[in-house]
Amino acid sequence: MRRSLEEIRTIANRAAHMTRADSAEAVVISSISALTRFAGNRIHQNVTETDSQLSIRAVLGTRTGVASTNRLDNEAVARCASAAVDAARHAPKDPDFPGLPKPAPLSIPSRSLSLLSMYDAAGRARAAAEIIQQSDARGLVAAGTVSVNDYAVAIANTHDVDASMQTDELRATVLAMGEGGASGWGSFLGRDAGSFLPAQLGSSAATLAERSAGAGDLEPGTYTVVLAPEAVADILDFLGYLGFGAKAFAEGSSFLVNALGTRVADTCVSIYDDALSPATIGISFDYEGQPRRRTPLIEGGVAIGPVTDSYFAAKLDRPDTGHALPAPNPYGPLPLNIEMQAGDATLDEMIGSVERGVYVTRFHYVNVEDPMKVVLTGMTRDGTFLIENGRLSTPVRNLRFTQSVLSALSDVRAIGSKRQLCGGEGGAALAPALLIGHWAFTGQTG
């Protein structure tokens, strides 16, 4: 079992205050993760992992050092504190370091942690079986996962920061595969077990795989596209990583540089980071124990600003938005709960308005060509279709693309009224479907 919230809170406070430095910060994370994996229409792996980790940041003047351990007995904590101080002694001075932050009022949602008991090994097996059955009954092969992560975080520093919270999340994925490379994808991410419908998830992926059979070629070119939420989530993730963080902004590598207060996207586009949204996952404070605030990034198409932590808030003379990652890290503050504001269109209405275009379920193997213009290159995957005369017509073999996200978001024709929570480890994006006027496909994937 993972350690209790009160236990890790006590450890964090003890670790911070026993560190012999000018000031110190301690972060303790205790988790239990359970995963059931299936492939070839059968479960082949079932694992549970329990772990607790402590990280201590010691401050000597403007020098900082970090040490960590996954042993939390008193002797191990003392050794970790000593190692953090030793690291600080050997670190270079940083004249921009503002010191560790002071406490700020926190909003800690009260959450009933029930997912781990609902989706124990038997519960995950039942969910996997329901997903698999949808493919098996249609002569398809399914592979995927059902997993639960239950964790608690406590952060304390010698300036009286004392933040702690426990939460959980449920994830499921399925890839349905048929003859000739036909495939369909489905995923679920969230805390609401009532919204997780395994049979429906499996059926959706299987239907996409069936419809993908016999995919043909499509000439390279620029097409109108309807992007499903999974594909839009990829766009939002790259915007967050490349442009919405204060480190990239301070270093001049973000598209927000010289763009604040100007229009960078269509007026219907508004993007926020909001860890307090009931639809998202994660904790409501950052890894310095500061409140994560609902932060506008692009509002009505206008660039508002990056997310910050205490270091970059001081460096850029901006408010601390509460987006610190665990120290040290090479990324600086990043948005972990991005959402795009929903529109009023249904998916059928978006498809119905397109005379000739492409429907994309999700992207794969996406890389960056130009961070300043957010030019991405990658492939479509697991359900790509030609749209003709307002309906999905023939399936298309997966396509390569090279496209500026900013250019695409400046030509948004409609935004979906329903949003889906998508994401990998460490973050989530609440994304609607999008109808975009132009998207550049450069060829087939082979």
C-alpha positions as CSV (number, residue, x, y, z in Angstrom):
1,M,0.0,0.0,0.0
2,R,1.1,3.6,-0.6
3,R,1.9,5.7,2.4
4,S,-0.9,7.9,3.9
5,L,-1.2,11.6,3.2
6,E,-0.4,12.5,6.8
7,E,2.6,10.3,6.8
8,I,4.2,11.8,3.7
9,R,3.3,15.3,4.9
10,T,5.2,14.6,8.2
11,I,8.2,13.2,6.2
12,A,8.3,16.3,3.9
13,N,8.3,18.7,6.8
14,R,10.9,16.8,8.7
15,A,13.1,16.5,5.7
16,A,12.9,20.2,4.9
17,H,13.7,21.3,8.4
18,M,16.5,18.9,9.0
19,T,18.4,20.1,6.0
20,R,21.3,22.3,7.1
21,A,21.1,25.0,4.5
22,D,19.9,28.6,4.3
23,S,16.5,27.2,3.2
24,A,15.2,23.9,1.9
25,E,12.3,22.3,0.2
26,A,11.1,18.7,0.3
27,V,8.8,16.8,-2.1
28,V,7.4,13.4,-1.3
29,I,5.4,11.4,-3.7
30,S,3.9,8.0,-2.8
31,S,2.0,6.0,-5.3
32,I,0.5,2.6,-6.2
33,S,0.0,1.9,-9.9
34,A,-1.8,-1.1,-11.3
35,L,-1.8,-2.2,-14.9
36,T,-3.5,-4.9,-17.0
37,R,-2.2,-5.3,-20.5
38,F,-3.8,-7.3,-23.3
39,A,-2.8,-8.3,-26.8
40,G,-3.9,-10.9,-29.4
41,N,-7.4,-10.7,-27.7
42,R,-6.1,-12.0,-24.4
43,I,-4.7,-10.6,-21.2
44,H,-0.9,-11.3,-20.9
45,Q,0.3,-9.0,-18.1
46,N,-1.0,-7.9,-14.8
47,V,1.4,-5.8,-12.5
48,T,1.1,-3.6,-9.5
49,E,3.9,-1.3,-8.3
50,T,4.2,0.7,-5.1
51,D,6.8,3.4,-4.7
52,S,7.6,6.4,-2.5
53,Q,10.2,9.0,-3.3
54,L,11.7,12.0,-1.6
55,S,13.5,14.9,-3.2
56,I,15.2,17.6,-1.3
57,R,16.3,21.0,-2.7
58,A,18.9,22.8,-0.5
59,V,19.7,26.5,-0.9
60,L,23.0,28.1,0.0
61,G,22.8,31.8,-1.0
62,T,21.9,31.6,-4.7
63,R,23.3,28.1,-5.1
64,T,20.9,25.1,-5.1
65,G,21.4,21.4,-5.0
66,V,19.0,18.5,-5.2
67,A,19.2,14.9,-4.0
68,S,16.6,12.2,-3.9
69,T,15.9,8.8,-2.5
70,N,13.2,6.2,-2.3
71,R,14.0,5.2,1.2
72,L,12.1,7.2,3.8
73,D,13.5,6.0,7.1
74,N,15.1,8.7,9.3
75,E,18.7,7.7,8.4
76,A,18.0,7.7,4.6
77,V,16.3,11.1,4.9
78,A,19.3,12.5,6.8
79,R,21.7,11.2,4.1
80,C,19.5,12.7,1.4
81,A,19.5,16.1,3.1
82,S,23.3,16.0,3.5
83,A,23.7,15.1,-0.2
84,A,21.5,18.0,-1.3
85,V,23.6,20.4,0.8
86,D,26.8,19.0,-0.7
87,A,25.3,19.4,-4.2
88,A,24.5,23.0,-3.4
89,R,28.0,23.7,-2.3
90,H,29.4,22.6,-5.6
91,A,26.7,24.3,-7.8
92,P,27.3,27.6,-9.5
93,K,25.8,30.8,-8.2
94,D,22.6,31.9,-10.0
95,P,22.0,35.6,-9.5
96,D,18.5,35.3,-10.8
97,F,17.4,32.8,-8.1
98,P,14.7,34.6,-6.0
99,G,14.7,32.1,-3.1
100,L,12.1,29.5,-2.3
101,P,8.5,30.8,-2.4
102,K,6.3,31.7,0.6
103,P,3.0,30.0,1.3
104,A,-0.1,31.0,-0.7
105,P,-3.7,30.0,-0.2
106,L,-4.5,26.6,-1.7
107,S,-7.7,25.1,-3.1
108,I,-7.6,21.4,-2.3
109,P,-10.5,19.5,-3.8
110,S,-12.0,16.8,-1.6
111,R,-11.8,13.5,-3.5
112,S,-13.0,10.1,-2.7
113,L,-10.3,7.6,-3.8
114,S,-12.3,4.6,-5.1
115,L,-10.7,3.7,-8.5
116,L,-8.2,1.3,-7.1
117,S,-10.8,-0.8,-5.3
118,M,-13.2,-0.6,-8.3
119,Y,-10.5,-1.6,-10.7
120,D,-8.5,-4.1,-8.8
121,A,-7.1,-7.1,-10.8
122,A,-10.5,-8.6,-11.3
123,G,-12.1,-5.3,-12.2
124,R,-9.4,-4.5,-14.7
125,A,-9.8,-8.0,-16.2
126,R,-13.5,-7.5,-16.6
127,A,-13.0,-4.2,-18.4
128,A,-10.3,-5.6,-20.6
129,A,-12.6,-8.5,-21.5
130,E,-15.4,-6.2,-22.5
131,I,-13.0,-4.2,-24.7
132,I,-11.6,-7.3,-26.3
133,Q,-15.0,-8.9,-27.0
134,Q,-15.9,-6.1,-29.4
135,S,-13.0,-6.9,-31.6
136,D,-13.1,-10.7,-31.2
137,A,-16.7,-10.8,-32.3
138,R,-15.8,-9.1,-35.5
139,G,-12.8,-11.1,-36.4
140,L,-10.4,-8.4,-35.3
141,V,-7.5,-8.5,-32.9
142,A,-7.3,-6.1,-29.9
143,A,-4.3,-4.8,-27.9
144,G,-4.3,-2.2,-25.1
145,T,-4.2,-1.5,-21.4
146,V,-6.4,-0.7,-18.4
147,S,-4.6,1.0,-15.6
148,V,-5.1,2.9,-12.3
149,N,-2.7,5.3,-10.6
150,D,-3.4,6.3,-7.0
151,Y,-1.0,8.7,-5.5
152,A,-0.3,11.3,-2.8
153,V,2.0,14.4,-2.9
154,A,3.3,16.4,-0.1
155,I,5.5,19.5,-0.4
156,A,7.1,21.5,2.5
157,N,9.8,24.2,2.8
158,T,11.4,26.1,5.5
159,H,9.3,29.2,4.7
160,D,6.2,27.3,6.0
161,V,4.9,26.0,2.7
162,D,2.9,22.9,3.6
163,A,0.9,21.5,0.7
164,S,-0.5,18.0,0.4
165,M,-3.1,16.2,-1.7
166,Q,-4.1,12.7,-2.8
167,T,-5.8,11.8,-6.1
168,D,-6.2,9.0,-8.6
169,E,-6.8,8.4,-12.3
170,L,-8.0,5.7,-14.7
171,R,-6.6,5.1,-18.1
172,A,-7.6,2.7,-20.9
173,T,-6.4,2.3,-24.5
174,V,-7.3,-0.1,-27.3
175,L,-6.0,-0.7,-30.7
176,A,-8.2,-2.9,-32.9
177,M,-6.5,-4.4,-35.9
178,G,-7.8,-6.2,-39.0
179,E,-6.5,-7.5,-42.3
180,G,-4.2,-5.5,-44.5
181,G,-3.1,-3.1,-41.8
182,A,-6.6,-1.8,-41.0
183,S,-6.7,-0.4,-37.5
184,G,-8.8,1.7,-35.1
185,W,-8.0,3.5,-31.8
186,G,-9.8,4.4,-28.7
187,S,-8.8,5.7,-25.3
188,F,-10.2,6.9,-21.9
189,L,-8.6,9.1,-19.3
190,G,-10.3,10.5,-16.2
191,R,-11.4,10.1,-12.6
192,D,-15.1,9.5,-13.2
193,A,-15.6,5.7,-13.3
194,G,-19.2,6.2,-14.5
195,S,-17.9,7.7,-17.7
196,F,-15.7,4.7,-18.5
197,L,-17.7,2.3,-20.7
198,P,-15.3,-0.4,-21.8
199,A,-17.7,-2.1,-24.3
200,Q,-18.3,1.3,-26.0
201,L,-14.6,2.0,-26.1
202,G,-13.9,-1.3,-27.7
203,S,-16.8,-1.0,-30.1
204,S,-15.6,2.5,-31.3
205,A,-12.1,1.2,-32.0
206,A,-13.4,-1.9,-33.7
207,T,-15.7,0.1,-35.9
208,L,-12.8,2.4,-37.0
209,A,-10.8,-0.7,-37.8
210,E,-13.6,-2.2,-39.9
211,R,-14.1,1.1,-41.8
212,S,-10.3,1.3,-42.4
213,A,-10.2,-1.9,-44.4
214,G,-9.0,-1.6,-48.0
215,A,-7.4,1.9,-47.5
216,G,-6.3,3.6,-50.7
217,D,-3.8,6.3,-51.6
218,L,-4.4,10.0,-51.5
219,E,-2.5,12.6,-53.5
220,P,-0.3,14.9,-51.5
221,G,-1.6,18.4,-51.0
222,T,-3.4,20.8,-48.8
223,Y,-6.8,19.6,-47.6
224,T,-9.6,20.7,-45.3
225,V,-9.4,18.5,-42.2
226,V,-11.6,17.4,-39.4
227,L,-9.3,16.5,-36.5
228,A,-10.7,14.2,-33.8
229,P,-9.9,15.2,-30.1
230,E,-6.9,12.8,-29.9
231,A,-5.3,14.6,-32.8
232,V,-6.1,18.1,-31.4
233,A,-4.7,17.0,-28.0
234,D,-1.3,16.3,-29.8
235,I,-1.4,19.9,-31.1
236,L,-2.1,21.3,-27.7
237,D,0.7,19.2,-26.1
238,F,3.2,20.6,-28.6
239,L,2.0,24.1,-28.1
240,G,2.4,23.7,-24.3
241,Y,5.9,22.1,-24.6
242,L,7.3,24.5,-27.3
243,G,5.6,27.8,-26.6
244,F,3.5,28.1,-23.4
245,G,6.4,27.7,-20.9
246,A,8.2,30.6,-19.4
247,K,11.7,29.1,-19.9
248,A,11.2,29.0,-23.7
249,F,9.7,32.5,-23.6
250,A,12.7,33.8,-21.6
251,E,15.2,32.2,-24.0
252,G,13.5,33.6,-27.0
253,S,12.5,30.2,-28.5
254,S,8.7,30.5,-27.9
255,F,6.2,31.8,-30.6
256,L,4.9,34.0,-27.8
257,V,8.0,36.2,-28.0
258,N,7.0,39.6,-29.4
259,A,3.4,38.3,-29.8
260,L,1.8,39.0,-26.5
261,G,-1.4,41.0,-27.0
262,T,-1.5,40.2,-30.7
263,R,-3.6,37.8,-32.6
264,V,-1.9,34.4,-33.2
265,A,-5.0,32.3,-34.0
266,D,-8.6,32.5,-35.1
267,T,-10.8,34.6,-32.9
268,C,-12.8,31.4,-31.9
269,V,-9.7,29.8,-30.4
270,S,-9.2,30.1,-26.6
271,I,-6.7,27.9,-24.8
272,Y,-6.2,27.8,-21.0
273,D,-4.4,25.7,-18.5
274,D,-6.7,24.8,-15.6
275,A,-5.8,22.2,-13.0
276,L,-8.9,23.1,-11.0
277,S,-11.3,21.9,-13.7
278,P,-13.4,19.0,-12.5
279,A,-12.9,17.4,-15.9
280,T,-9.1,17.0,-15.6
281,I,-6.7,15.0,-13.5
282,G,-3.7,15.8,-11.2
283,I,-3.0,17.9,-8.2
284,S,-4.1,21.5,-7.6
285,F,-0.7,22.9,-6.6
286,D,2.7,22.8,-8.3
287,Y,5.9,21.2,-7.1
288,E,6.8,24.3,-5.1
289,G,3.5,24.0,-3.2
290,Q,2.1,27.0,-5.0
291,P,-1.6,27.1,-6.2
292,R,-2.1,26.2,-9.8
293,R,-4.2,29.0,-11.3
294,R,-6.5,28.9,-14.3
295,T,-4.2,30.6,-16.7
296,P,-5.3,32.0,-20.1
297,L,-2.7,31.2,-22.8
298,I,-4.6,32.3,-26.0
299,E,-7.9,34.1,-25.5
300,G,-10.1,34.9,-28.5
301,G,-7.1,34.2,-30.7
302,V,-4.9,36.7,-28.8
303,A,-1.7,35.6,-27.1
304,I,-1.9,36.2,-23.4
305,G,1.3,34.8,-22.0
306,P,3.3,31.8,-20.7
307,V,2.9,29.8,-17.5
308,T,5.5,30.5,-14.8
309,D,7.0,29.2,-11.6
310,S,8.6,31.3,-8.8
311,Y,11.9,31.5,-10.6
312,F,10.6,32.7,-14.0
313,A,7.9,34.9,-12.4
314,A,10.7,36.9,-10.7
315,K,12.9,36.8,-13.8
316,L,10.1,38.0,-16.2
317,D,8.4,40.2,-13.6
318,R,5.1,38.3,-14.1
319,P,2.8,36.6,-11.6
320,D,3.6,33.1,-10.4
321,T,0.9,30.9,-12.1
322,G,1.8,27.8,-10.1
323,H,3.4,25.6,-12.8
324,A,6.7,24.5,-11.3
325,L,7.9,21.0,-12.2
326,P,10.0,19.0,-9.7
327,A,13.5,20.5,-9.4
328,P,15.9,20.2,-11.2
329,N,14.4,19.9,-14.7
330,P,15.5,21.1,-18.1
331,Y,12.0,22.4,-19.2
332,G,11.1,25.1,-16.7
333,P,7.4,25.5,-15.9
334,L,5.0,23.8,-18.2
335,P,1.2,23.6,-18.5
336,L,0.0,20.1,-17.5
337,N,-3.8,20.7,-17.8
338,I,-4.3,22.4,-21.1
339,E,-7.8,22.8,-22.4
340,M,-9.3,24.3,-25.5
341,Q,-12.6,26.1,-25.1
342,A,-15.5,24.1,-26.7
343,G,-17.5,25.4,-29.6
344,D,-21.1,24.6,-30.7
345,A,-20.7,22.2,-33.6
346,T,-21.3,18.4,-33.6
347,L,-18.8,16.1,-35.3
348,D,-21.5,15.2,-37.9
349,E,-22.0,18.9,-38.6
350,M,-18.3,19.5,-39.2
351,I,-18.0,16.5,-41.5
352,G,-21.2,17.5,-43.2
353,S,-19.8,20.9,-44.1
354,V,-16.8,19.6,-46.0
355,E,-17.0,19.0,-49.7
356,R,-13.6,17.3,-49.9
357,G,-11.2,16.8,-47.1
358,V,-9.6,14.4,-44.7
359,Y,-10.8,13.0,-41.3
360,V,-7.9,12.2,-38.8
361,T,-8.4,10.1,-35.7
362,R,-5.0,10.7,-34.3
363,F,-1.4,11.5,-35.1
364,H,1.7,9.4,-34.6
365,Y,5.5,10.0,-34.4
366,V,5.2,13.7,-34.4
367,N,8.4,15.8,-34.4
368,V,9.3,19.5,-34.4
369,E,10.7,21.2,-37.5
370,D,10.4,24.9,-36.4
371,P,9.7,25.6,-32.8
372,M,9.1,29.4,-33.3
373,K,6.3,28.7,-35.9
374,V,5.3,25.4,-34.2
375,V,5.8,23.5,-37.5
376,L,5.2,19.8,-36.8
377,T,5.8,16.8,-39.0
378,G,4.4,13.4,-38.4
379,M,1.8,10.8,-39.5
380,T,-1.9,10.0,-39.2
381,R,-2.8,6.7,-37.7
382,D,-5.6,4.3,-36.8
383,G,-8.5,5.8,-38.8
384,T,-7.9,8.2,-41.6
385,F,-10.7,8.8,-44.1
386,L,-11.5,10.9,-47.2
387,I,-14.4,13.2,-46.7
388,E,-16.5,13.7,-49.8
389,N,-19.8,15.6,-50.2
390,G,-20.2,15.9,-46.4
391,R,-19.7,12.3,-45.4
392,L,-16.9,9.9,-44.6
393,S,-16.2,8.0,-47.8
394,T,-13.2,5.8,-48.5
395,P,-10.4,4.9,-46.0
396,V,-7.0,6.4,-46.7
397,R,-3.6,4.9,-46.0
398,N,-1.8,6.8,-43.3
399,L,-0.5,10.2,-44.5
400,R,2.6,12.2,-43.7
401,F,2.2,15.9,-42.9
402,T,4.2,19.0,-42.3
403,Q,2.2,21.8,-40.9
404,S,2.5,25.0,-38.9
405,V,0.1,24.7,-36.0
406,L,-0.3,28.5,-35.7
407,S,-1.2,28.7,-39.4
408,A,-3.8,25.9,-38.9
409,L,-5.3,27.5,-35.9
410,S,-5.7,30.7,-37.8
411,D,-8.1,28.9,-40.1
412,V,-10.5,27.2,-37.7
413,R,-13.9,26.8,-39.3
414,A,-15.7,25.1,-36.4
415,I,-15.0,23.7,-32.9
416,G,-16.7,20.7,-31.4
417,S,-19.2,21.0,-28.6
418,K,-17.9,17.9,-26.8
419,R,-14.4,17.6,-25.4
420,Q,-12.3,14.5,-24.5
421,L,-9.6,14.3,-21.9
422,C,-6.5,12.9,-23.6
423,G,-2.9,12.5,-22.4
424,G,0.1,10.5,-21.4
425,E,2.0,10.2,-18.2
426,G,2.3,13.5,-16.3
427,G,-0.3,15.7,-18.1
428,A,-3.6,15.9,-19.8
429,A,-5.3,17.9,-22.6
430,L,-9.1,18.6,-22.7
431,A,-9.7,18.8,-26.4
432,P,-12.6,19.2,-28.8
433,A,-12.7,18.2,-32.5
434,L,-11.7,20.9,-34.9
435,L,-12.6,21.7,-38.5
436,I,-9.5,23.4,-40.0
437,G,-9.5,25.0,-43.5
438,H,-6.0,23.8,-44.5
439,W,-3.6,21.0,-43.5
440,A,-0.6,20.1,-45.6
441,F,-0.1,16.4,-46.4
442,T,3.2,15.5,-48.0
443,G,2.7,11.9,-48.9
444,Q,1.8,8.4,-47.8
445,T,3.6,6.6,-45.0
446,G,4.4,3.5,-47.2
